[in-house]
Amino acid sequence: MTGRRYYIATLAAWQRHAARFANSHWLALNGDAVSGDLYIGTGRELADRTSAERANPTSGELPGAARILVLIEADEGVHLSLDDDSEFEALPHPLAPKSISESAQTVLGAHGVAPGATMFEATEIISRSHPLLRHRVF
């Protein structure tokens, strides 16, 4: 059985674990995303980012140290291993009445997420840039 969780991670960390995910979608949170270079990852990109989309294709490559917001669908074992990886910050469940951490708000703030926002509010704002990151229940 798979579950979905949101994380803030680095692109390199995501690439190390990506083969174990049932599905994942991500959005770059680096400063370039604000200045016009919007990197969006959907599905199961290859390690060389050949199927990652960029809103500005003339810009350079996204570095592995770039921070990303990622929605990961995987089994419980994968999520437990990500909890142990220091490069992944697990975010609260979108339906939990808990604000996101200050560190998460700092990087999400560049995309319009206000201080004290819940994860549900953050996903609604982020989904303007990447609709597949919106929280939904099937």
C-alpha positions, -999 to 999 in steps of 0.1 A, spaced: 0 0 0 13 34 -9 10 67 8 17 103 -2 39 128 17 54 162 11 90 169 17 116 196 11 148 180 -2 177 186 -25 175 175 -61 204 152 -57 188 135 -27 156 130 -47 176 115 -76 192 90 -52 158 77 -40 136 82 -71 138 47 -84 120 35 -52 90 59 -56 57 48 -71 53 84 -83 66 118 -75 63 155 -86 85 184 -76 90 221 -79 124 239 -75 125 263 -46 158 279 -55 161 317 -61 160 310 -99 124 300 -97 115 334 -85 135 352 -112 118 334 -141 135 300 -143 108 276 -131 118 240 -129 91 214 -126 95 177 -123 68 152 -129 66 115 -129 97 94 -128 125 116 -143 158 100 -152 188 108 -131 201 131 -159 168 152 -157 160 144 -194 122 147 -188 123 176 -163 105 206 -177 117 242 -175 97 272 -181 128 290 -194 147 265 -216 176 289 -223 188 289 -187 214 266 -173 210 233 -156 194 230 -122 222 221 -97 219 190 -75 221 211 -44 189 230 -54 161 227 -29 128 212 -41 93 207 -28 84 172 -36 53 151 -33 63 114 -31 40 85 -34 56 53 -21 52 25 4 57 30 41 93 16 41 104 42 16 88 70 37 105 57 68 139 57 50 133 93 39 126 103 75 161 90 83 177 109 55 190 143 67 185 158 32 147 153 34 125 174 57 91 158 61 62 183 60 30 180 80 0 162 64 -21 188 45 -52 180 66 -34 184 99 -41 217 117 -4 223 121 16 252 106 46 243 84 80 248 101 98 281 100 126 266 77 100 253 53 81 287 53 114 305 45 119 285 13 82 284 4 78 321 11 94 330 -22 64 313 -39 38 333 -18 33 310 12 26 332 42 41 327 77 19 304 98 4 287 68 -7 251 70 5 226 45 -30 226 29 -27 264 23 8 259 10 -2 233 -15 -30 255 -28 -5 283 -34 22 261 -49 -3 244 -72 -5 277 -91 30 268 -104 26 230 -105 -10 218 -104 0 182 -96 13 193 -62 -22 202 -50 -35 180 -22 -63 158 -33 -80 126 -21 -92 100 -45 
